Amino acid sequence: MTLNIKIIPISKKLELKQFDCGINELNVYLSQYSIANDKKNIGKTFVAVGEEHNFPLGYYTVSMVQVYFHELTDDIKKSLPKYPIPSMRIGKLAVSKGVQGKRIGAYLLRDSFLRAIRISEDVALKFIVVDALNEKSKEFYIRYGFIPLKDNPLKLVISLDTIKMAFLSFHNL
Ligand SMILES: CC(C)(COP(=O)(O)OP(=O)(O)OC[C@H]1O[C@@H](n2cnc3c(N)ncnc32)[C@H](O)[C@@H]1OP(=O)(O)O)[C@@H](O)C(=O)NCCC(=O)NCCS
């Protein structure tokens, strides 16, 4: 499927204050903290824009984290060492209220998957980790193959192997 949007690095030129995904915390992050954190290399933000290039339709923010062995479910633990596992974290992901349900969230997620695959060629990276805001957003991630961690069901992971297989098998990701 082709969407008439592109995903670009965060920039001051974007109308960040106009963004409203319905969740204040995620709106405030984009308008007040995303550029500073991007510059400090604490969290890199990527923004979906449409034909009006300055208007953010959605965004996600990524950074690197470790997942601890004890957090993983028994299935995932198999064949892994008992060390912290290097991973990429999607700290934020949101789509503007007016365009939700048009697959922009899926497109942003797909972009983050491709980014993780590229990074993993140079830096070891086993999982993508997300912290779902609530049960509703958790369902979105489960739909794409994320698995809740043992003691924290709002924290979910998907392995790079699963992502690579999905890209090989399905074209609708
Ligand atoms: C969750 C969110 C990012 C989804 O983005 P979106 O652009 O509206 O979703 P999409 O149109 O890409 O949906 C893709 C698929 O996921 C499904 N989906 C969307 N939101 C879902 C949810 N909360 N639970 C389960 N499935 C969901 C859609 O039905 C669609 O399925 P389909 O392919 O069978 O049609 C967006 O609704 C949002 O920003 N919500 C507020 C912020 C938030 O909760 N962020 C996520 C946690 S940080």
The ligand as a Gaussian input file, in Angstrom:
#p B3LYP/6-31G(d) Opt

LIG

0 1
 C       -2.413000       3.907000      18.486000
 C       -2.182000       4.785000      17.254000
 C       -0.706000       5.162000      17.166000
 C       -2.592000       3.984000      16.007000
 O       -2.336000       4.757000      14.853000
 P       -3.404000       4.793000      13.648000
 O       -2.774000       5.497000      12.521000
 O       -4.692000       5.327000      14.156000
 O       -3.592000       3.240000      13.363000
 P       -3.556000       2.550000      11.942000
 O       -4.591000       3.161000      11.057000
 O       -2.166000       2.534000      11.423000
 O       -3.990000       1.082000      12.301000
 C       -3.313000      -0.023000      11.786000
 C       -4.034000      -1.248000      12.253000
 O       -3.991000      -1.281000      13.685000
 C       -5.332000      -1.322000      14.190000
 N       -5.359000      -0.498000      15.400000
 C       -5.240000       0.831000      15.492000
 N       -5.307000       1.210000      16.787000
 C       -5.481000       0.064000      17.495000
 C       -5.630000      -0.214000      18.869000
 N       -5.589000       0.722000      19.794000
 N       -5.814000      -1.526000      19.212000
 C       -5.831000      -2.508000      18.297000
 N       -5.685000      -2.296000      16.992000
 C       -5.518000      -1.026000      16.603000
 C       -6.200000      -0.760000      13.095000
 O       -7.526000      -1.251000      13.183000
 C       -5.510000      -1.248000      11.864000
 O       -5.866000      -2.591000      11.623000
 P       -6.194000      -3.120000      10.142000
 O       -4.865000      -3.164000       9.438000
 O       -6.770000      -4.479000      10.372000
 O       -7.132000      -2.143000       9.541000
 C       -3.059000       6.078000      17.278000
 O       -4.408000       5.722000      17.383000
 C       -2.692000       7.046000      18.395000
 O       -1.847000       7.909000      18.214000
 N       -3.350000       6.921000      19.558000
 C       -3.065000       7.821000      20.669000
 C       -1.649000       7.648000      21.210000
 C       -1.280000       6.211000      21.545000
 O       -2.058000       5.452000      22.114000
 N       -0.016000       5.841000      21.169000
 C        0.483000       4.470000      21.304000
 C        1.160000       4.192000      22.564000
 S        2.537000       5.204000      22.973000

